[in-house]
Amino acid sequence: MRETIIILDFGGQYTQLIARRIRELGVYSEIKPYNTPIDEIRGSEPKAIILSGGPASVWDDDSPTVDRGVFELGIPVLGICYGMQLTAQLLGGIVERSRMREFGPATLRITNGFDLLSGIPDKSDIWMSHGDRVLELPPGFESIAESENSPRAAMKNREMRIYGTQFHPEVVHTKFGKEILSNFLFKIAGCRGMWTPKSFVETAIKDIRQKAGDATVICGLSGGVDSAVAAVIIQRAIWDKLRCIFVDTGLLRMNEAEEVVESFRHMGLNLVHVDAKERFLNKLRGVTDPERKRKIIGEEFVNVFEAEASGIKDARFLAQGTLYPDVIESVSVKGPSATIKSHHNVGGLPEKMNLKLIEPLRELFKDEVREVGRELGVPDEILGRHPFPGPGLAIRIIGEIDEERLEILRQADRIFIEELRKGGVYDDIWQAFCVFVPVKTVGVMGDERTYENVIALRAVTSQDGMTAKWARIPYDLLEKISVRIINEVRGVNRVVYDISTKPPSTIEWE
């Protein structure tokens, strides 16, 4: 049976990072809302539970809490930041609002270097982010570390196997954080570390075979990493019972449709190529609202996909490349979240077509998908592609979409990516693309005055797309990209570079 660590999420900004760090250590981790029923937690048979940090104070009237039964399951528990404060309060300790808050770097001094803090230097750098602190420990607990403003920077009850750290071991700023998490997983929880790409593939293939049986599975291919890896892993499970449909919406990058078809057919996938460019462009004519664009594209995709799928015999399943961040984002720790933008996986498709879903990658983060793809032998030219949104270039054109704007954007985007590859920085960037900005600006070309459009360059670095920083592309390379776009792409006389982070901005402009 698979080892599982459950992380109860209190809305902390680092919750996903906890999950990633645990998986990097070879143990499967799963994030659940803090108010997950205790019976559901017990039914998952976790090896241990981690209580995440969060923005709330245990003193708030509506502060999130957890069922006390979590501490009575007989398995190890680790509370991080808010999770430690909540643990202390629920088990009889006292938490106070600290007069000296700690946000940022601090020094940890270990007073008890066994089990959780085994092998950690007596003094080391840590990352704090809290306004409350534990004043009195619960009965049976002892302090095992301190910082300048937190006399109880870590605590434990060795008999109950309940631990807490006021600092964040999951962030890189905590120098020995990975070792601390490793101690918790292997020395305290008794994990063996069996979560690997190979083990995932083996389990996924068995699950798909059991679920699909003799039925046919339809997979919509976009040309991106997620759908490609999903298709290959399903193919390994059911072989000729997989049917792939690639819908060319006319909103793809330059030569992308031809490259996708060639790549996937070379991989041996049973592929149907549907050219639906005119249908999509006709539906989008005159539309400027980005959310309406997404809805139109989603609905039209359903219509095209349904028409093709209706002729496939014994089709009872639809495969999607849904990833774990998509699953996490759909579950808010405090109820439904506001819609920032519709997700590109078409949620209404199975209901309309009476198909059941197969989502073989829904447990994985993006980097794990690439690792699984390598295990499956998916070509590097597919695995190395930057993420591309389902609605395609429609949401990279601000305002109305037409063939002229699409062509301008395709040419600019081709130059941008080409130069990033030549400059050797493409693989260091999470996502890079151009945005067509329909703002006319004055320029001079030769001796003539021009009045043409703006192209914005966007390039970010990230681990999973949940947060992102703008990529520090060398100035000389940016200049070369700008010169080429302005000289080679008719209709553009100005290039700008977007230096916004996520949050507060999103990666895509629309």
Long-range contacts (C-beta under 8 A, 24 or more apart in sequence): 1-45, 2-28, 2-194, 2-195, 2-203, 3-27, 3-28, 3-47, 3-191, 3-192, 3-193, 3-194, 3-195, 4-28, 4-29, 4-30, 4-44, 4-45, 4-46, 4-47, 5-29, 5-30, 5-46, 5-47, 5-48, 5-49, 5-50, 5-185, 5-189, 5-191, 6-30, 6-32, 6-41, 6-44, 6-46, 6-48, 6-49, 6-50, 7-31, 7-32, 7-49, 7-50, 7-51, 7-52, 8-32, 8-33, 8-34, 8-36, 8-49, 8-50, 8-51, 8-52, 8-66, 8-70, 8-83, 9-33, 9-34, 9-52, 9-54, 9-333, 10-34, 10-51, 10-52, 10-53, 10-54, 10-56, 10-64, 10-82, 10-83, 10-86, 10-333, 11-52, 11-54, 11-55, 11-56, 11-64, 11-333, 11-334, 12-52, 12-53, 12-54, 12-55, 12-80, 12-81, 12-82, 13-53, 13-55, 14-52, 14-53, 14-168, 14-170, 14-171, 15-52, 15-53, 16-325, 16-328, 16-365, 16-464, 16-466, 17-170, 17-171, 18-50, 18-52, 18-80, 18-170, 19-365, 20-170, 20-365, 20-463, 20-464, 21-169, 21-170, 21-177, 21-178, 21-181, 22-50, 22-181, 22-185, 23-195, 23-365, 23-368, 24-178, 25-178, 25-181, 25-182, 25-185, 25-193, 26-193, 26-194, 26-195, 26-196, 27-185, 27-191, 27-193, 27-194, 27-195, 28-195, 28-363, 30-363, 31-328, 33-331, 33-332, 33-333, 34-64, 34-65, 34-66, 34-333, 35-64, 35-66, 35-333, 37-67, 38-67, 38-69, 38-70, 38-73, 41-70, 41-73, 42-73, 46-75, 47-75, 47-76, 47-185, 47-189, 47-190, 47-191, 48-75, 48-76, 48-77, 48-78, 48-184, 48-185, 48-188, 48-189, 48-191, 49-73, 49-75, 49-76, 49-77, 49-78, 50-77, 50-78, 50-79, 50-80, 50-83, 51-77, 51-78, 51-79, 51-80, 51-82, 51-83, 51-84, 51-86, 51-87, 52-80, 52-81, 52-82, 52-83, 53-80, 53-81, 53-82, 53-83, 53-129, 53-130, 53-168, 54-81, 54-82, 54-83, 54-333, 55-82, 56-82, 57-97, 57-131, 57-132, 58-82, 58-85, 58-86, 58-89, 58-95, 58-132, 59-95, 59-97, 59-132, 64-333, 64-334, 65-90, 66-90, 71-160, 71-162, 75-161, 75-189, 76-161, 76-162, 76-163, 76-184, 76-188, 76-189, 77-161, 77-162, 77-163, 78-116, 78-163, 78-164, 78-165, 78-184, 79-162, 79-163, 79-164, 79-165, 80-164, 80-165, 80-168, 80-169, 80-170, 81-129, 81-130, 81-165, 81-166, 81-167, 81-168, 82-130, 83-164, 84-134, 84-154, 84-155, 84-164, 84-165, 84-166, 85-130, 85-132, 85-133, 85-134, 85-166, 87-138, 87-162, 87-164, 88-134, 88-137, 88-138, 88-141, 88-155, 88-164, 91-138, 91-139, 91-141, 91-162, 92-138, 92-139, 93-134, 93-135, 93-136, 93-137, 93-138, 93-141, 94-134, 94-135, 94-136, 95-132, 95-133, 95-134, 95-135, 96-132, 96-133, 96-134, 96-135, 97-131, 97-132, 98-130, 98-131, 98-132, 98-133, 98-149, 98-150, 100-149, 101-130, 101-131, 101-149, 102-128, 102-129, 102-130, 102-147, 102-149, 102-150, 102-166, 103-128, 103-129, 103-130, 104-128, 104-129, 105-173, 106-147, 106-148, 106-149, 106-150, 106-153, 106-167, 107-147, 107-148, 108-145, 108-146, 108-147, 108-153, 108-154, 108-167, 109-145, 109-146, 109-147, 109-153, 110-144, 110-145, 111-143, 111-144, 111-145, 111-146, 112-142, 112-143, 112-144, 112-145, 112-156, 113-144, 114-144, 114-158, 115-156, 115-158, 115-183, 115-187, 115-188, 116-144, 116-154, 116-156, 116-163, 116-165, 116-180, 116-183, 116-184, 116-188, 117-144, 117-145, 117-154, 117-180, 117-183, 118-183, 118-187, 119-179, 119-183, 120-176, 120-179, 120-180, 121-176, 124-174, 124-175, 124-176, 125-173, 125-174, 125-175, 126-153, 126-167, 126-168, 126-169, 126-173, 126-174, 126-175, 126-177, 127-167, 127-168, 127-171, 127-173, 127-174, 128-166, 128-167, 128-168, 129-168, 130-166, 133-166, 134-164, 134-166, 161-188, 163-188, 197-368, 197-371, 197-372, 197-374, 197-375, 198-375, 200-363, 200-364, 200-368, 200-372, 201-233, 201-236, 201-372, 201-375, 201-376, 204-233, 204-237, 204-360, 205-233, 205-236, 205-237, 206-237, 207-360, 208-233, 208-234, 208-237, 208-238, 208-358, 208-360, 209-237, 209-238, 211-317, 211-358, 212-237, 212-238, 212-241, 212-316, 212-317, 212-358, 214-241, 214-314, 215-241, 215-314, 215-315, 215-316, 215-317, 216-241, 216-242, 216-243, 216-312, 216-313, 216-314, 216-315, 216-316, 216-317, 217-241, 217-242, 217-243, 217-315, 217-316, 217-317, 217-318, 217-319, 217-358, 218-243, 218-244, 218-245, 218-309, 218-312, 218-315, 218-317, 218-318, 218-319, 218-355, 219-243, 219-244, 219-245, 219-318, 219-319, 220-244, 220-245, 220-246, 220-247, 220-301, 220-305, 220-318, 220-319, 220-320, 221-245, 221-246, 221-260, 221-264, 221-269, 221-271, 222-246, 222-260, 222-321, 222-388, 222-390, 223-252, 223-256, 223-257, 223-259, 223-260, 223-263, 223-385, 223-388, 224-321, 224-385, 224-387, 224-388, 225-321, 225-366, 225-369, 225-370, 225-373, 225-382, 225-383, 225-385, 225-387, 226-321, 226-322, 226-323, 226-361, 226-366, 226-369, 227-320, 227-321, 228-264, 228-321, 228-373, 228-378, 228-382, 228-383, 229-321, 229-361, 229-369, 229-370, 229-372, 229-373, 229-376, 229-378, 229-383, 230-319, 230-320, 230-321, 230-359, 230-360, 230-361, 231-264, 231-269, 231-319, 232-267, 232-269, 232-373, 232-376, 232-377, 232-378, 233-360, 233-361, 233-372, 233-376, 234-319, 234-358, 234-360, 235-268, 235-269, 236-376, 240-270, 242-269, 242-270, 242-319, 243-270, 243-272, 243-309, 243-312, 243-315, 244-269, 244-270, 244-271, 244-272, 245-271, 245-272, 245-274, 245-305, 245-308, 245-309, 246-271, 246-272, 246-273, 246-274, 247-274, 247-276, 247-301, 247-304, 247-305, 247-308, 248-273, 248-274, 248-275, 248-276, 248-277, 249-276, 249-277, 249-280, 249-297, 249-300, 249-301, 249-392, 250-276, 250-277, 250-278, 250-280, 250-281, 250-406, 251-280, 251-297, 251-391, 251-392, 251-393, 251-394, 251-401, 251-406, 252-392, 252-393, 253-388, 253-392, 253-393, 253-410, 253-413, 253-414, 254-410, 254-411, 254-413, 254-414, 263-379, 263-381, 263-382, 267-378, 267-379, 272-308, 274-304, 274-308, 276-300, 276-304, 279-304, 281-401, 281-402, 281-403, 284-394, 284-401, 285-400, 285-401, 285-402, 286-400, 287-400, 287-401, 288-399, 288-400, 290-341, 290-395, 290-510, 291-341, 291-342, 293-391, 293-394, 293-395, 293-401, 293-510, 294-341, 294-342, 294-344, 294-391, 294-394, 294-395, 295-342, 297-390, 297-391, 297-392, 297-394, 298-342, 298-346, 298-348, 298-390, 298-391, 301-346, 301-390, 302-346, 302-348, 302-349, 302-352, 302-353, 305-349, 305-353, 306-352, 306-353, 309-353, 309-355, 315-355, 316-355, 316-356, 317-355, 317-356, 317-357, 317-358, 318-349, 318-350, 318-353, 318-355, 318-356, 318-357, 318-358, 319-357, 319-358, 319-359, 319-360, 320-345, 320-357, 320-358, 320-359, 321-345, 321-359, 321-361, 322-359, 322-361, 322-362, 323-361, 323-362, 323-364, 323-365, 323-366, 323-369, 324-361, 324-362, 324-363, 324-364, 324-365, 325-365, 325-366, 325-464, 325-465, 325-466, 326-362, 327-362, 340-506, 341-506, 341-508, 341-510, 343-390, 344-389, 344-390, 344-391, 345-390, 346-390, 365-463, 365-464, 366-463, 366-464, 366-465, 367-463, 367-464, 384-426, 384-427, 386-426, 386-429, 386-430, 386-431, 386-432, 386-433, 387-430, 387-431, 387-465, 389-508, 395-508, 395-509, 395-510, 396-433, 396-434, 396-435, 396-436, 396-508, 396-509, 396-510, 397-435, 397-436, 397-438, 398-435, 398-436, 398-437, 398-438, 398-509, 398-510, 399-438, 400-438, 404-491, 405-436, 405-438, 408-436, 408-453, 408-455, 408-489, 408-490, 408-491, 408-492, 409-434, 409-435, 409-436, 409-455, 411-485, 411-488, 411-489, 412-436, 412-455, 412-485, 412-489, 412-492, 415-481, 415-484, 415-485, 415-488, 415-489, 416-457, 416-481, 416-485, 419-477, 419-480, 419-481, 419-484, 420-459, 420-473, 420-477, 420-481, 423-473, 423-474, 423-477, 423-480, 425-471, 425-473, 425-474, 425-477, 428-461, 428-471, 429-459, 429-460, 429-461, 429-471, 430-460, 430-461, 430-462, 430-463, 430-465, 430-468, 430-471, 431-458, 431-459, 431-460, 431-462, 431-465, 431-468, 431-507, 432-457, 432-458, 432-459, 432-460, 432-471, 433-458, 433-459, 434-458, 434-485, 435-498, 435-509, 437-496, 441-493, 441-494, 442-493, 443-493, 443-494, 445-493, 450-493, 451-493, 452-491, 452-492, 452-493, 452-494, 453-491, 453-492, 453-493, 453-494, 454-492, 454-494, 454-495, 454-496, 455-485, 455-489, 455-492, 455-494, 455-495, 455-496, 456-495, 456-496, 456-497, 456-498, 456-509, 457-481, 457-495, 457-496, 457-497, 457-498, 458-498, 458-507, 458-508, 458-509, 459-497, 460-502, 460-507, 462-502, 462-507, 465-507, 466-502, 467-501, 467-502, 467-503, 468-501, 468-502, 468-507, 469-501, 470-497, 470-498, 470-499, 470-500, 470-501, 473-497
